[in-house]
Amino acid sequence: MMAWSTASRMVFASLVVAFVATVRPAVGAEPSPDARRPIVKSELRVIVRSAGYVDALRRQAGERPAPQPIARPLAGDLWLICVIDRPRQINMLTDRDLDTLGLSQDEAIALGTQNVAAALPPGSAVITPLWPRNGIGYVTGHFYESSRLLLHEDWSALSQQMSGHLVVAVPVPEGVLYIEGKGPADLAALARVAEATAKDDPRKISTQLLRWVPDGWEVVNP
């Protein structure tokens, strides 16, 4: 986790577009021999993507007889999507795959979330208080970092420390930005950094701001 003072934010914003992250093949890419082998339940993962991403997947599936993705709304314009994490690429999990695995949608989502939690570093190790308090935190370093929003309780302690003002953004797959969003200036600062992080990145997820609440995440406007 990293934190920046107000003076450091502009420096970060100018550098973040050059940030080099782990690149994984796109979901829905052409099947490889690896993708044609039987699915192993330990390969299930749940990723976070935008509503536009889900719409594109569904349009692609609708153009020909094709299985449908396993996708559900998460918060705001964010959705969760079930995928299969192969050694060489990531493939979309479909309703046909569920029959093969003997899983319901709920069971696949639960198992995929559990597998993501096991793959990520513990939240207690990377979700830490900000210093200075008006800094911006950035949890990064893992392709599934944006899926940390699904691990809702991992953020509970920090939200309590911030008196309910924890606000996050997931601009790219491998990063979650967060701030103690007490007022418009804090929210505007986070929005600017989220925009800079996602700028010119074809893997952009969303720059929407979300506040932690006991039963999930809610959209908050800067």
C-alpha positions in Angstrom: 0.0 0.0 0.0 1.2 3.5 -0.8 -0.1 6.9 0.4 0.4 10.4 -0.9 0.0 13.8 0.6 -1.9 16.4 -1.3 1.4 17.8 -2.7 2.3 14.3 -4.1 -1.0 13.7 -5.9 -0.1 15.7 -9.0 3.3 13.9 -9.3 1.6 10.5 -9.0 -1.1 11.5 -11.6 1.6 12.4 -14.1 3.5 9.1 -13.7 0.7 6.7 -13.3 -0.1 6.4 -17.0 3.4 4.9 -17.4 2.8 2.3 -14.7 3.7 -1.1 -16.0 1.4 -3.9 -14.7 1.0 -7.6 -15.1 -0.7 -8.2 -18.4 -3.0 -11.2 -18.8 -4.8 -12.3 -22.1 -8.2 -10.9 -22.6 -11.3 -12.8 -21.4 -13.0 -14.3 -24.5 -9.8 -14.7 -26.5 -9.5 -17.5 -29.1 -9.4 -20.9 -27.3 -6.0 -22.5 -27.0 -5.2 -26.2 -26.4 -4.9 -25.3 -22.7 -8.5 -23.9 -22.8 -9.9 -27.1 -24.2 -8.9 -29.3 -21.3 -11.4 -30.0 -18.5 -12.1 -27.2 -16.1 -10.8 -27.6 -12.5 -12.8 -25.9 -9.8 -9.6 -24.4 -8.3 -9.3 -22.4 -11.5 -12.5 -20.5 -10.9 -12.1 -16.8 -10.2 -14.4 -13.8 -10.0 -13.3 -10.5 -11.6 -14.8 -7.0 -11.4 -15.5 -5.2 -14.7 -17.8 -2.4 -16.0 -21.3 -2.7 -17.2 -20.1 -1.9 -20.7 -17.7 -4.8 -20.6 -20.6 -7.2 -19.7 -22.7 -5.7 -22.4 -20.0 -6.4 -25.0 -19.7 -10.0 -23.8 -23.4 -10.5 -24.1 -23.5 -8.9 -27.6 -20.7 -11.1 -28.7 -22.5 -14.2 -27.4 -25.8 -13.1 -28.9 -24.3 -12.9 -32.4 -24.2 -16.7 -32.7 -25.4 -19.7 -30.7 -23.1 -19.4 -27.7 -23.1 -20.0 -24.0 -23.8 -17.0 -21.8 -21.4 -15.5 -19.2 -22.0 -15.7 -15.5 -22.3 -12.0 -14.5 -24.1 -10.1 -11.8 -24.3 -6.4 -10.7 -22.0 -5.4 -7.9 -22.4 -1.7 -7.4 -22.9 1.3 -9.6 -21.5 0.5 -13.0 -19.5 -2.4 -11.7 -20.3 -6.1 -12.3 -18.8 -9.4 -11.2 -17.9 -12.0 -13.8 -16.9 -15.6 -13.3 -13.8 -16.7 -15.2 -11.4 -19.7 -15.5 -7.8 -18.9 -14.7 -5.8 -21.1 -17.0 -1.9 -21.2 -16.8 -1.7 -19.4 -20.2 -4.9 -17.4 -20.4 -8.1 -16.5 -18.8 -11.4 -17.7 -20.2 -15.0 -16.8 -19.5 -17.0 -19.3 -17.4 -20.3 -19.9 -19.1 -23.7 -21.5 -18.2 -22.7 -24.6 -20.1 -19.6 -25.0 -17.9 -21.8 -24.9 -14.8 -23.5 -28.1 -16.0 -20.1 -29.8 -16.5 -19.0 -28.7 -13.0 -22.2 -29.5 -11.3 -22.5 -26.0 -9.8 -25.2 -23.4 -9.6 -24.4 -19.8 -10.4 -24.4 -18.9 -6.7 -22.0 -21.8 -6.0 -19.7 -20.8 -8.8 -19.6 -17.2 -7.7 -18.9 -18.2 -4.1 -16.2 -20.6 -5.1 -14.6 -18.1 -7.5 -14.6 -15.5 -4.7 -13.1 -17.9 -2.3 -10.3 -18.8 -4.8 -9.6 -15.1 -5.4 -9.3 -14.5 -1.6 -6.8 -17.4 -1.4 -4.7 -16.0 -4.3 -4.5 -12.4 -2.9 -2.3 -11.3 0.0 -4.4 -10.9 3.2 -6.4 -7.7 3.4 -4.8 -7.0 6.8 -1.4 -6.8 5.1 -2.2 -4.3 2.4 -5.3 -2.4 3.4 -3.8 0.0 6.0 -4.6 3.4 7.5 -3.5 6.4 5.5 -0.6 8.7 6.6 -1.1 11.5 6.2 -4.8 11.2 6.7 -5.7 13.1 3.6 -3.5 10.9 1.4 -4.6 8.4 -1.2 -4.0 4.7 -0.8 -3.3 2.3 -3.6 -3.5 -1.4 -3.2 -1.7 -2.9 -6.2 0.6 -5.7 -7.3 -1.8 -8.5 -8.3 -3.9 -9.0 -11.4 -7.0 -9.7 -9.3 -6.6 -6.7 -7.0 -9.8 -5.1 -8.2 -11.7 -8.2 -7.1 -10.8 -7.2 -3.5 -14.1 -5.2 -3.5 -15.8 -8.6 -3.3 -14.0 -9.3 0.0 -16.3 -6.8 1.7 -15.3 -7.5 5.3 -11.6 -6.9 4.5 -12.5 -3.2 4.3 -14.7 -3.1 7.4 -12.0 -2.1 10.0 -10.6 0.7 7.8 -14.1 2.1 7.2 -14.7 2.1 11.0 -11.4 4.0 11.5 -12.5 6.5 8.9 -15.9 6.9 10.6 -17.7 5.6 7.6 -15.9 7.8 5.1 -14.0 5.1 3.2 -14.3 5.7 -0.5 -12.7 3.6 -3.3 -12.2 3.4 -7.0 -11.1 0.5 -9.3 -9.7 2.1 -12.4 -7.7 -0.9 -13.6 -7.6 -4.7 -12.8 -4.5 -4.6 -10.6 -5.3 -1.6 -8.4 -7.8 -0.3 -5.9 -7.5 3.4 -4.9 -8.9 4.6 -1.6 -9.3 7.7 0.5 -11.0 9.1 3.6 -13.6 10.9 1.7 -14.9 13.4 4.2 -15.7 16.2 1.8 -15.9 17.3 -1.9 -12.2 18.1 -2.1 -11.2 14.6 -1.0 -13.6 13.0 -3.5 -12.5 15.3 -6.3 -8.8 14.3 -5.6 -9.6 10.6 -5.7 -11.6 11.1 -8.9 -8.6 12.9 -10.6 -6.2 10.1 -9.6 -8.6 7.4 -10.8 -9.0 9.2 -14.2 -5.2 9.5 -14.5 -4.7 5.8 -13.6 -7.2 4.7 -16.2 -6.2 7.1 -18.9 -5.2 5.5 -22.2 -5.3 2.0 -20.6 -7.4 -0.4 -22.7 -8.1 -2.5 -19.6 -9.8 0.4 -17.9 -12.6 -0.7 -15.5 -14.2 2.3 -13.9 -13.5 5.7 -12.4 -16.8 5.7 -10.4 -16.3 6.3 -6.7 -17.9 3.9 -4.2 -18.4 4.2 -0.4 -18.2 1.2 1.9 -21.5 0.6 3.7 -22.3 -2.4 5.9 -24.3 -4.2 3.2 -22.1 -3.5 0.2 -20.8 -0.5 -1.8 -22.8 2.6 -2.7 -22.0 5.2 -5.4 -20.8 8.6 -4.2 -20.4 11.6 -6.5 -17.4 14.0 -6.1 
